[in-house]
């Protein structure tokens, strides 16, 4: 090679490397520009789409190996022909593996899912736990492959959030950018998991970010489309469920029946959610009473599920075969009601046993069965003015799922995209509207927000409640050497009265103290060991706390309306 050409190539490579390094430093220090952000959103969408696809293919491969069938669309039918001891032991062994995985990857043995993603968006600048998230995805894959009764959307959403969190850390994304990237990852994961691009984008906005800011819509839509393309490259442009011939809806006469179905589905959704929470409390009590190691809790739950599956293999896995049977009218009234009861119990045991998985797919199955049972009765009582009973199954599927997720818009669209039936939208919307309105009065808006409330994370009440927990006392306190610091004598008087706060506390702990003590400031201390006096660091003033809270509210409002 001529020397001049070598020199030219060397200089070109050096210049390219310098520009790349400079661009990366600008990206990390100043954040991405709009074009860069959209490119990052696209890449996150592709990565999340592949993650969702890989998770789904992993479940299919492992299920096929363990149950000995390639026809996973009829898994429960085939499982009914297997030896009873295999059906009994497989979920228990899977639960034992799950327990070992969670014991290694997490400190509390709890699977991370959608609720943790919502918390990350609200409180942690769009970041989630990465190590625990990877462990949770692996545990959920084992659960769904070995007979656990839950859904795949929860772990997929959190797995995608791990990807966006990794990117946010690498580019030093601020809170708004981190949340938008999180929304992109979630939209792509949902779209790739269900082949539902419109619903995926709206799910990220409605459920995770919980606002519909214009600035977030374009990148989230880009990522959602990317996730859908990944799905269709593997599975093609097909819907998840195939419906029979279109049912007719006598609008003026039959609409009240769908409104009544919405109320019924709202009650069923509440029973499903309350059953899970009740089972968790019972599981905690039993584990404490028996001093059961947390690593064995999923195995015990798996053994119970295996015993149930001997008689009712319909509870195994996601349950799309039974959901499809309900949507096509392939079940009778007694079977539909029985399967609702059994599925609710199986989901509660799975979730309470900390085996992993999500609640969306189970909610679809329970809703379709509830709607079918309602439709069978309605069409029998009023045969002359009723449409197809399968139309009630479709509406019920959307109504229960919407009430569980607290997401009437995105759930309605997911139902449409899962079935490809856009002509019966009025029936689904009527049922969804009343089911969500009724269920939200008995839980904290949704299953996910109620989960967080049970952990002491108050997101359901809105920003005015949870933003207090995002501002730490140490950020706004006036230290002892501040030119407008509180008098030390007055501080010690308040400390003696028990009016003080630890430096690691947040405004969530401080604001009620201002209300009860009527003090202008609260001393900030570090508590010593037993018998040692506290160390005074400074004081947090009421006026400073209010200013910080107002700034947080203003920033949130600006983000949600930009």
BELMO-V445072 format. One record per backbone hydrogen bond with DSSP energy under -0.5 kcal/mol. CO is the residue of the C=O (numbers start at 1). NH is the residue of the N-H. Records with the same first field share a line. If there is no record, write none. Layout:
CO = NH  NH
This chain:
2 = 6
3 = 7
4 = 8
5 = 9
6 = 10
7 = 11
8 = 12
9 = 13
10 = 14
11 = 15
12 = 16
13 = 17
14 = 18
15 = 19
16 = 20
17 = 21
18 = 22
19 = 23
20 = 24
21 = 25
22 = 26
23 = 27
24 = 28
25 = 29
26 = 30  31
27 = 31
33 = 37
34 = 38
35 = 39
36 = 40
37 = 41
38 = 42
39 = 43
40 = 44
41 = 45
42 = 46
43 = 47
44 = 48
45 = 49
46 = 50
47 = 51
48 = 52
49 = 53
50 = 54
51 = 55
52 = 56
53 = 57
54 = 58
55 = 59
56 = 60
57 = 61
58 = 62
59 = 63
60 = 64
61 = 65
62 = 66
63 = 67
64 = 68  69
70 = 72
71 = 74
72 = 75
74 = 78
75 = 79
76 = 80
78 = 81
79 = 82
83 = 86  87
84 = 88
85 = 89
86 = 90
87 = 91
88 = 92
89 = 93
90 = 94
91 = 95
92 = 96
93 = 97
94 = 98
95 = 99  299
96 = 100
97 = 101
98 = 102
99 = 103
100 = 104
101 = 105
102 = 106
113 = 116  117
114 = 118
115 = 119
116 = 120
117 = 121
118 = 122
119 = 123  124
120 = 124  126  127
124 = 127
129 = 133
130 = 134
131 = 135
132 = 136
133 = 137
134 = 138
135 = 139
136 = 140
137 = 141
138 = 142
139 = 143
140 = 144
141 = 145
142 = 146
143 = 147  148
148 = 150  317
151 = 358
152 = 156
153 = 157
154 = 158
155 = 159
156 = 160
157 = 161
158 = 162
159 = 163
160 = 164
161 = 165
162 = 166
163 = 167
164 = 168
165 = 169
166 = 170
167 = 171
168 = 173
169 = 172
174 = 178
175 = 179
176 = 180
177 = 181
178 = 182
179 = 183
180 = 184
181 = 185
182 = 186
183 = 187
184 = 188
185 = 189
186 = 190
187 = 191
188 = 192
189 = 193
190 = 194
191 = 195  196
196 = 200
197 = 201
198 = 202
199 = 203
200 = 204
201 = 205
202 = 206
203 = 207  208
204 = 209
205 = 210  211
213 = 216  217
214 = 217  218
216 = 220
217 = 221
218 = 222
219 = 223
220 = 224
221 = 225
222 = 226
223 = 227
224 = 228
225 = 229
226 = 230
227 = 231
228 = 232
229 = 233
230 = 234
231 = 234  235
232 = 236
236 = 238
241 = 243
248 = 250
249 = 251
250 = 253  254
251 = 255
254 = 257  258
255 = 258  259
256 = 260
257 = 261
258 = 262
259 = 263
260 = 264
261 = 265
262 = 266
263 = 267
264 = 268
265 = 269
266 = 270
267 = 271
268 = 272
269 = 273
270 = 274
271 = 275
272 = 276
273 = 277
274 = 278
275 = 279
276 = 280
277 = 281
278 = 282
279 = 283
280 = 284
281 = 285
282 = 286
283 = 287
284 = 288
285 = 289
286 = 290
287 = 291  292
293 = 296  297
294 = 297  298
296 = 300
297 = 301
298 = 302
299 = 303
300 = 304
301 = 305
302 = 306
303 = 307
304 = 308
305 = 309
306 = 310
307 = 311
308 = 311  312
312 = 315
313 = 316
319 = 323
320 = 324
321 = 325
322 = 326
323 = 327
324 = 328
325 = 330
326 = 329
332 = 336
333 = 337
334 = 338
335 = 339
336 = 340
337 = 341
338 = 342
339 = 343
340 = 344
341 = 345
342 = 346
343 = 347
344 = 348
345 = 349
346 = 350
347 = 351
348 = 352
349 = 353
350 = 355
351 = 354
358 = 151
359 = 363
360 = 364
361 = 365
362 = 366
363 = 367
364 = 368
365 = 369
366 = 370
367 = 371
368 = 372
369 = 373
370 = 374
371 = 375
372 = 376
373 = 377
374 = 378
375 = 379
376 = 380
377 = 381
378 = 382
382 = 385  386
388 = 391  392
389 = 393
390 = 394
391 = 395
392 = 396
393 = 397
394 = 398
395 = 399
396 = 400
397 = 401
398 = 402
399 = 403
400 = 404
401 = 405
402 = 406  407
404 = 447
407 = 411
408 = 412
409 = 413
410 = 414
411 = 415
412 = 416
413 = 417
414 = 418
415 = 419
416 = 420  421
418 = 241
420 = 422
422 = 425
424 = 427  428
425 = 429
426 = 430
427 = 431
428 = 432
429 = 433
430 = 434
431 = 435
432 = 436
433 = 437
434 = 438
435 = 439
436 = 440
438 = 441
439 = 442  443
440 = 445
443 = 445
444 = 446
446 = 450
447 = 451
448 = 452
449 = 453
450 = 454
451 = 455
452 = 455  457
453 = 456
456 = 458
457 = 459
459 = 462
462 = 465  466
463 = 467
466 = 469
467 = 470  471
468 = 471  507  508
470 = 472
471 = 507
472 = 475  476
473 = 476  477
477 = 479
478 = 539
479 = 482
482 = 485
487 = 491
488 = 492
489 = 493
490 = 494
491 = 495
492 = 496
493 = 497
494 = 499
495 = 498
498 = 500
499 = 523
501 = 525
502 = 505
503 = 474
505 = 473
506 = 509  510
507 = 511
509 = 513
510 = 513  514
511 = 515
512 = 516
513 = 517
514 = 518
520 = 542
522 = 540
523 = 501  525
524 = 537  538
525 = 503
526 = 535
529 = 532
534 = 536
535 = 526
537 = 480
538 = 524
539 = 478  541
540 = 522
541 = 545
542 = 546
543 = 547
544 = 548
545 = 549
546 = 550
547 = 551
548 = 552
549 = 553
550 = 554
551 = 555
552 = 556
553 = 557
554 = 558
555 = 559
556 = 560
557 = 561
559 = 562
